[in-house]
């Protein structure tokens, strides 16, 4: 599947729609997955969206109702709560790994609990 294929407005063949998706690690910039970590997104209308990471730290969720931006997000795995330092400002920024990556030029390190 090509990048962006999970966009609900332009799905790739056989791709499920995602509003947000990514991978959570036990430490920022790390490589050890954080299974069962809880990802929360709170939109501008105070609607809360929640996803739980699978055994590989991957999470995704689709919202049938468009998310009102800007949105805030955090991830938790008791007792740790880590909030994102900036807000998600627009549609199309739900591919968390597009910014949180080890790829040269990425905006931030991979998502981590610490």
C-alpha positions as CSV (number, residue, x, y, z in Angstrom):
1,X,0.0,0.0,0.0
2,X,1.2,3.5,-0.8
3,X,1.7,6.3,1.7
4,X,-1.6,8.0,2.5
5,X,-3.7,5.0,1.5
6,X,-5.6,5.0,4.8
7,X,-7.0,8.5,4.1
8,X,-10.8,8.1,4.4
9,X,-11.3,10.5,1.4
10,X,-9.0,8.5,-0.8
11,X,-8.6,4.9,0.4
12,X,-6.1,2.5,-1.2
13,X,-7.3,-0.9,-2.3
14,X,-8.0,-3.0,0.7
15,X,-6.9,-0.3,3.2
16,X,-9.0,0.4,6.2
17,X,-9.7,4.1,7.0
18,X,-7.7,5.7,9.8
19,X,-8.0,9.1,11.4
20,X,-4.9,8.6,13.5
21,X,-2.3,5.9,13.5
22,X,1.2,5.3,14.7
23,X,3.5,3.3,16.9
24,X,4.3,3.8,20.6
25,X,7.6,2.8,22.2
26,X,8.6,2.6,25.9
27,X,11.0,5.6,25.4
28,X,11.1,8.5,23.0
29,X,13.4,7.6,20.2
30,X,13.4,4.0,21.3
31,X,12.7,0.8,19.6
32,X,11.0,-1.3,22.3
33,X,7.2,-1.4,21.7
34,X,4.8,-0.3,24.4
35,X,1.9,-2.8,24.1
36,X,-1.4,-1.7,25.8
37,X,-0.4,2.0,25.9
38,X,-3.4,4.2,25.6
39,X,-3.4,7.0,23.1
40,X,-5.9,9.8,23.6
41,X,-6.9,12.7,21.3
42,X,-9.0,15.5,22.5
43,X,-10.5,17.7,19.8
44,X,-11.5,21.4,19.9
45,X,-15.1,20.3,20.7
46,X,-13.9,18.4,23.8
47,X,-14.7,15.1,22.0
48,X,-12.2,12.4,23.3
49,X,-11.0,9.6,21.0
50,X,-9.1,6.6,22.5
51,X,-7.0,3.8,21.0
52,X,-5.0,1.0,22.7
53,X,-1.7,-0.1,21.2
54,X,-1.4,-3.7,20.1
55,X,1.5,-6.1,21.1
56,X,3.8,-4.3,18.6
57,X,2.9,-0.8,20.0
58,X,0.8,0.0,16.9
59,X,-2.4,1.9,17.3
60,X,-5.1,3.3,14.9
61,X,-8.6,4.5,15.0
62,X,-11.1,6.0,12.6
63,X,-13.7,8.6,13.5
64,X,-16.9,8.8,11.5
65,X,-17.4,12.4,12.6
66,X,-14.6,14.8,11.4
67,X,-12.3,15.8,14.2
68,X,-12.4,19.5,15.2
69,X,-9.0,21.0,15.1
70,X,-6.8,21.9,16.8
71,X,-6.5,18.7,18.9
72,X,-4.4,17.7,21.8
73,X,-3.0,14.3,22.4
74,X,-1.2,12.2,25.0
75,X,-0.2,8.6,25.6
76,X,-0.3,6.8,28.9
77,X,0.8,3.5,30.3
78,X,0.4,3.6,34.1
79,X,2.0,5.3,35.8
80,X,3.5,7.4,32.9
81,X,1.5,10.1,31.1
82,X,3.2,11.8,28.2
83,X,1.6,14.7,26.4
84,X,2.5,16.0,23.0
85,X,4.2,19.4,23.3
86,X,2.3,20.8,20.3
87,X,-1.2,20.6,19.0
88,X,-2.4,18.7,15.9
89,X,-3.6,21.6,13.8
90,X,-5.2,20.2,10.6
91,X,-6.7,17.3,8.8
92,X,-4.0,15.0,7.4
93,X,-1.8,15.1,10.4
94,X,-3.1,11.8,11.8
95,X,-0.2,9.8,10.4
96,X,1.8,10.1,13.6
97,X,4.8,8.2,12.2
98,X,5.2,10.8,9.4
99,X,6.6,13.3,11.9
100,X,7.7,10.9,14.7
101,X,10.3,8.9,12.9
102,X,14.0,8.0,12.8
103,X,14.0,9.0,9.1
104,X,16.4,11.9,8.4
105,X,14.5,15.2,8.3
106,X,11.6,14.0,10.5
107,X,10.2,16.6,12.9
108,X,10.5,14.5,16.0
109,X,11.7,11.2,17.4
110,X,9.5,8.1,17.5
111,X,6.6,8.3,20.0
112,X,7.6,7.2,23.4
113,X,6.3,7.1,27.0
114,X,9.3,8.9,28.4
